[in-house]
């Protein structure tokens, strides 16, 4: 049997490797740790929590554990292969999300590959081992299946959507994006079907009248599928409650707009500018569906950086279409010779080995990176010395403390901002920033220990207060204990 491996096949293989290597990173998301502990709690208790087990400040308060299935997945994979396997699994999830986009994109392999890589780099600052990446994959899959249905009118592409919705609503509250995507496709494709042919996109087919009716039925079934979760109809309102939280929008960095002064967001700026320029220069027109999806996700991304990956999933295919309408790249390659096959396979082998080396280095550096981001040394000191009392902690460290110290210690606050609520978050900030009354607030909560960043406002205030002493300090954190 003759084996032939062409340049275009090499290009696609290198794209796959690049995506996986880019997506392999240390586990540093602040919320990951309480997700991991929640997964363990669910498995050990054979139930899903409906009240808070992890904090002493709001212990027992109603809590919507909407990511319970993702948390079981986290802990199950962790038990099989620790953090390294989790990092590799989510690298695969992220790579699959963008490969689905690549297969939707015109101009394969080169133009589509370029656009896919640019979009992936633009969204990379938001990647990590986090439930949002499961939403990214499912959103990408929904767009893929909906486009396939409207291009072929074959029901097999949309029939799985309600079942996927059952999985999605139990993984992450981002399930609402699937319903929104279906709604956009229904409205936009209906418009395309009734408008004159002049409105049809170049290179595309006009949807048949009535083609939206099956999707409307699938949307209705998907809405009913949302109810199949441990929180029932509560999940219909939960995503909107999160979006309306002023404290979350004002205090959590990933809810901020992208800062285009920062170098990490330069690829996103390039993607947006290329999208606009190619749209003006291309011979091809975008469909109403593409315009609607792009406009809505672009607005969401510019309003909050956490939505940037969703925008790229839409923008990559649109950019590919426009670039393919500007440039002509001949991909009709002759069958590669045996010599060229050997050279291409050699190049791919070298790329794979280089990628594996980098991935191994990243996974090996987990402990070191962990100590740079989280108070690992202070946690070790607490485990060894077991000082009594409640701990006041930095917001971003709460999840790490839950994983490392629960049930011996519970936290003051952690990343479940939706449960703590705006009033509690503002109260926490008043203490953290050492605003007037901070002593009384700590006293009221029965706080005897404080684990905060060295140099933070509350650390400076505690160091100057005669009622507290430094129990442990390193370059990252300082642990204070109340004088008896």
HUBEL-V82331 format. One record per residue. N is the residue number from 1. RES is the residue in three letters. SS is DSSP state (a for helix, b for strand, c for the rest). NEAR is the number of other C-alpha atoms within 10 Angstrom. Layout:
n & res & ss & near
N & RES & SS & NEAR
N & RES & SS & NEAR
This chain:
n & res & ss & near
1 & UNK & c & 3
2 & UNK & c & 5
3 & UNK & c & 10
4 & UNK & c & 16
5 & UNK & c & 18
6 & UNK & c & 19
7 & UNK & a & 16
8 & UNK & a & 16
9 & UNK & a & 15
10 & UNK & a & 16
11 & UNK & a & 16
12 & UNK & a & 18
13 & UNK & a & 14
14 & UNK & a & 19
15 & UNK & a & 21
16 & UNK & a & 18
17 & UNK & a & 19
18 & UNK & a & 17
19 & UNK & a & 22
20 & UNK & a & 23
21 & UNK & a & 23
22 & UNK & a & 18
23 & UNK & a & 25
24 & UNK & c & 27
25 & UNK & c & 24
26 & UNK & c & 24
27 & UNK & c & 21
28 & UNK & c & 18
29 & UNK & c & 16
30 & UNK & c & 19
31 & UNK & c & 19
32 & UNK & a & 21
33 & UNK & a & 25
34 & UNK & a & 23
35 & UNK & a & 28
36 & UNK & a & 22
37 & UNK & a & 22
38 & UNK & a & 26
39 & UNK & a & 23
40 & UNK & a & 21
41 & UNK & a & 18
42 & UNK & a & 17
43 & UNK & a & 15
44 & UNK & a & 9
45 & UNK & a & 10
46 & UNK & c & 9
47 & UNK & c & 11
48 & UNK & c & 18
49 & UNK & c & 19
50 & UNK & c & 15
51 & UNK & b & 15
52 & UNK & c & 19
53 & UNK & c & 18
54 & UNK & c & 25
55 & UNK & b & 22
56 & UNK & c & 18
57 & UNK & c & 19
58 & UNK & c & 17
59 & UNK & c & 15
60 & UNK & c & 14
61 & UNK & c & 14
62 & UNK & b & 14
63 & UNK & c & 17
64 & UNK & c & 20
65 & UNK & c & 23
66 & UNK & c & 23
67 & UNK & c & 21
68 & UNK & a & 24
69 & UNK & a & 20
70 & UNK & a & 23
71 & UNK & a & 29
72 & UNK & a & 21
73 & UNK & a & 19
74 & UNK & a & 28
75 & UNK & a & 23
76 & UNK & a & 17
77 & UNK & a & 17
78 & UNK & a & 17
79 & UNK & a & 13
80 & UNK & a & 11
81 & UNK & a & 13
82 & UNK & a & 13
83 & UNK & a & 19
84 & UNK & a & 21
85 & UNK & a & 16
86 & UNK & a & 25
87 & UNK & a & 25
88 & UNK & a & 21
89 & UNK & a & 18
90 & UNK & a & 23
91 & UNK & a & 23
92 & UNK & a & 17
93 & UNK & a & 21
94 & UNK & a & 26
95 & UNK & a & 24
96 & UNK & a & 19
97 & UNK & a & 24
98 & UNK & a & 25
99 & UNK & a & 22
100 & UNK & a & 19
101 & UNK & a & 25
102 & UNK & a & 26
103 & UNK & a & 16
104 & UNK & a & 24
105 & UNK & c & 24
106 & UNK & c & 22
107 & UNK & c & 25
108 & UNK & c & 18
109 & UNK & c & 18
110 & UNK & a & 19
111 & UNK & a & 22
112 & UNK & a & 26
113 & UNK & a & 25
114 & UNK & a & 18
115 & UNK & a & 27
116 & UNK & a & 28
117 & UNK & a & 19
118 & UNK & a & 18
119 & UNK & a & 28
120 & UNK & a & 26
121 & UNK & a & 22
122 & UNK & a & 23
123 & UNK & a & 22
124 & UNK & a & 19
125 & UNK & a & 15
126 & UNK & a & 17
127 & UNK & c & 22
128 & UNK & c & 22
129 & UNK & c & 27
130 & UNK & c & 24
131 & UNK & a & 23
132 & UNK & a & 21
133 & UNK & a & 20
134 & UNK & a & 21
135 & UNK & a & 24
136 & UNK & a & 23
137 & UNK & a & 20
138 & UNK & a & 23
139 & UNK & a & 24
140 & UNK & a & 24
141 & UNK & a & 21
142 & UNK & a & 24
143 & UNK & a & 21
144 & UNK & a & 18
145 & UNK & a & 21
146 & UNK & a & 20
147 & UNK & a & 17
148 & UNK & a & 17
149 & UNK & a & 20
150 & UNK & a & 22
151 & UNK & a & 14
152 & UNK & a & 11
153 & UNK & c & 17
154 & UNK & c & 12
155 & UNK & a & 15
156 & UNK & a & 11
157 & UNK & a & 17
158 & UNK & c & 21
159 & UNK & c & 17
160 & UNK & c & 14
161 & UNK & a & 26
162 & UNK & a & 21
163 & UNK & a & 13
164 & UNK & a & 17
165 & UNK & a & 26
166 & UNK & a & 19
167 & UNK & a & 19
168 & UNK & a & 27
169 & UNK & a & 26
170 & UNK & a & 24
171 & UNK & a & 24
172 & UNK & c & 23
173 & UNK & a & 22
174 & UNK & a & 20
175 & UNK & a & 24
176 & UNK & a & 21
177 & UNK & a & 17
178 & UNK & a & 26
179 & UNK & a & 21
180 & UNK & a & 13
181 & UNK & a & 17
182 & UNK & a & 21
183 & UNK & a & 15
184 & UNK & a & 18
185 & UNK & a & 23
186 & UNK & a & 22
187 & UNK & a & 15
188 & UNK & a & 19
189 & UNK & a & 23
190 & UNK & a & 20
191 & UNK & a & 16
192 & UNK & a & 23
193 & UNK & a & 19
194 & UNK & a & 13
195 & UNK & c & 12
196 & UNK & c & 10
197 & UNK & a & 11
198 & UNK & a & 8
199 & UNK & a & 16
200 & UNK & c & 18
201 & UNK & c & 17
202 & UNK & c & 15
203 & UNK & c & 12
204 & UNK & c & 12
205 & UNK & c & 15
206 & UNK & c & 20
207 & UNK & c & 19
208 & UNK & c & 15
209 & UNK & c & 13
210 & UNK & c & 11
211 & UNK & a & 17
212 & UNK & a & 22
213 & UNK & a & 12
214 & UNK & a & 16
215 & UNK & a & 22
216 & UNK & a & 16
217 & UNK & a & 12
218 & UNK & a & 19
219 & UNK & a & 23
220 & UNK & a & 13
221 & UNK & a & 16
222 & UNK & a & 21
223 & UNK & a & 18
224 & UNK & a & 14
225 & UNK & a & 19
226 & UNK & c & 25
227 & UNK & c & 18
228 & UNK & c & 16
229 & UNK & c & 19
230 & UNK & c & 18
231 & UNK & c & 18
232 & UNK & c & 10
233 & UNK & c & 13
234 & UNK & a & 14
235 & UNK & a & 21
236 & UNK & a & 17
237 & UNK & a & 10
238 & UNK & a & 16
239 & UNK & a & 16
240 & UNK & a & 12
241 & UNK & a & 10
242 & UNK & a & 17
243 & UNK & a & 12
244 & UNK & c & 10
245 & UNK & c & 14
246 & UNK & a & 12
247 & UNK & a & 17
248 & UNK & a & 21
249 & UNK & a & 16
250 & UNK & a & 11
251 & UNK & a & 14
252 & UNK & c & 13
253 & UNK & a & 13
254 & UNK & a & 16
255 & UNK & a & 17
256 & UNK & c & 17
257 & UNK & c & 17
258 & UNK & c & 22
259 & UNK & c & 12
260 & UNK & c & 12
261 & UNK & c & 8
262 & UNK & c & 8
263 & UNK & a & 9
264 & UNK & a & 16
265 & UNK & a & 18
266 & UNK & a & 16
267 & UNK & a & 18
268 & UNK & a & 25
269 & UNK & a & 14
270 & UNK & a & 14
271 & UNK & a & 20
272 & UNK & a & 19
273 & UNK & a & 12
274 & UNK & a & 16
275 & UNK & a & 20
276 & UNK & a & 13
277 & UNK & a & 14
278 & UNK & a & 21
279 & UNK & a & 20
280 & UNK & a & 12
281 & UNK & a & 12
282 & UNK & c & 17
283 & UNK & c & 15
284 & UNK & c & 19
285 & UNK & c & 20
286 & UNK & c & 20
287 & UNK & c & 20
288 & UNK & a & 20
289 & UNK & a & 21
290 & UNK & a & 18
291 & UNK & a & 15
292 & UNK & a & 16
293 & UNK & a & 21
294 & UNK & a & 21
295 & UNK & a & 15
296 & UNK & a & 13
297 & UNK & a & 20
298 & UNK & a & 20
299 & UNK & a & 13
300 & UNK & a & 17
301 & UNK & a & 22
302 & UNK & a & 16
303 & UNK & a & 15
304 & UNK & c & 17
305 & UNK & a & 22
306 & UNK & a & 22
307 & UNK & a & 23
308 & UNK & a & 25
309 & UNK & a & 29
310 & UNK & a & 22
311 & UNK & a & 26
312 & UNK & a & 30
313 & UNK & a & 30
314 & UNK & a & 25
315 & UNK & a & 27
316 & UNK & a & 28
317 & UNK & a & 23
318 & UNK & a & 27
319 & UNK & a & 30
320 & UNK & a & 26
321 & UNK & a & 27
322 & UNK & a & 26
323 & UNK & a & 25
324 & UNK & a & 22
325 & UNK & a & 20
326 & UNK & a & 15
327 & UNK & c & 12
328 & UNK & c & 10
329 & UNK & c & 12
330 & UNK & c & 8
331 & UNK & c & 12
332 & UNK & c & 7
333 & UNK & c & 9
334 & UNK & c & 7
335 & UNK & c & 11
336 & UNK & c & 15
337 & UNK & c & 13
338 & UNK & a & 13
339 & UNK & a & 10
340 & UNK & a & 15
341 & UNK & a & 18
342 & UNK & a & 16
343 & UNK & a & 15
344 & UNK & a & 21
345 & UNK & a & 18
346 & UNK & a & 12
347 & UNK & a & 14
348 & UNK & a & 18
349 & UNK & a & 13
350 & UNK & a & 12
351 & UNK & a & 16
352 & UNK & a & 17
353 & UNK & a & 12
354 & UNK & a & 14
355 & UNK & a & 19
356 & UNK & a & 15
357 & UNK & a & 12
358 & UNK & a & 16
359 & UNK & a & 22
360 & UNK & a & 15
361 & UNK & a & 13
362 & UNK & a & 18
363 & UNK & a & 19
364 & UNK & a & 13
365 & UNK & c & 13
366 & UNK & a & 17
367 & UNK & a & 12
368 & UNK & a & 11
369 & UNK & a & 15
370 & UNK & a & 15
371 & UNK & a & 13
372 & UNK & a & 13
373 & UNK & a & 15
374 & UNK & c & 21
375 & UNK & c & 23
376 & UNK & a & 19
377 & UNK & a & 17
378 & UNK & a & 21
379 & UNK & a & 18
380 & UNK & a & 13
381 & UNK & a & 15
382 & UNK & a & 17
383 & UNK & a & 14
384 & UNK & a & 9
385 & UNK & a & 9
386 & UNK & c & 12
387 & UNK & c & 15
388 & UNK & c & 12
389 & UNK & c & 15
390 & UNK & b & 21
391 & UNK & b & 28
392 & UNK & b & 26
393 & UNK & b & 22
394 & UNK & c & 22
395 & UNK & a & 21
396 & UNK & a & 18
397 & UNK & a & 22
398 & UNK & a & 28
399 & UNK & a & 27
400 & UNK & a & 28
401 & UNK & a & 25
402 & UNK & a & 24
403 & UNK & a & 18
404 & UNK & a & 18
405 & UNK & a & 16
406 & UNK & c & 16
407 & UNK & c & 12
408 & UNK & c & 10
409 & UNK & c & 21
410 & UNK & c & 21
411 & UNK & b & 26
412 & UNK & c & 22
413 & UNK & c & 27
414 & UNK & c & 24
415 & UNK & c & 21
416 & UNK & c & 19
417 & UNK & a & 18
418 & UNK & a & 17
419 & UNK & a & 19
420 & UNK & a & 19
421 & UNK & a & 15
422 & UNK & a & 15
423 & UNK & a & 10
424 & UNK & a & 16
425 & UNK & a & 18
426 & UNK & a & 13
427 & UNK & a & 13
428 & UNK & a & 21
429 & UNK & a & 16
430 & UNK & a & 16
431 & UNK & a & 20
432 & UNK & a & 20
433 & UNK & c & 15
434 & UNK & c & 18
435 & UNK & c & 14
436 & UNK & c & 10
437 & UNK & c & 10
438 & UNK & a & 19
439 & UNK & a & 16
440 & UNK & a & 11
441 & UNK & a & 15
442 & UNK & a & 18
443 & UNK & a & 10
444 & UNK & a & 9
445 & UNK & c & 14
446 & UNK & c & 15
447 & UNK & b & 20
448 & UNK & b & 19
449 & UNK & b & 23
450 & UNK & b & 25
451 & UNK & b & 25
452 & UNK & b & 26
453 & UNK & b & 22
454 & UNK & c & 16
455 & UNK & c & 14
456 & UNK & c & 16
457 & UNK & a & 15
458 & UNK & a & 23
459 & UNK & a & 23
460 & UNK & a & 14
461 & UNK & a & 19
462 & UNK & a & 20
463 & UNK & a & 15
464 & UNK & a & 11
465 & UNK & c & 12
466 & UNK & c & 10
467 & UNK & c & 13
468 & UNK & b & 18
469 & UNK & b & 16
470 & UNK & b & 16
471 & UNK & b & 17
472 & UNK & b & 15
473 & UNK & b & 18
474 & UNK & c & 12
475 & UNK & c & 11
476 & UNK & c & 17
477 & UNK & b & 22
478 & UNK & b & 22
479 & UNK & b & 25
480 & UNK & b & 23
481 & UNK & b & 22
482 & UNK & b & 17
483 & UNK & c & 11
484 & UNK & c & 6
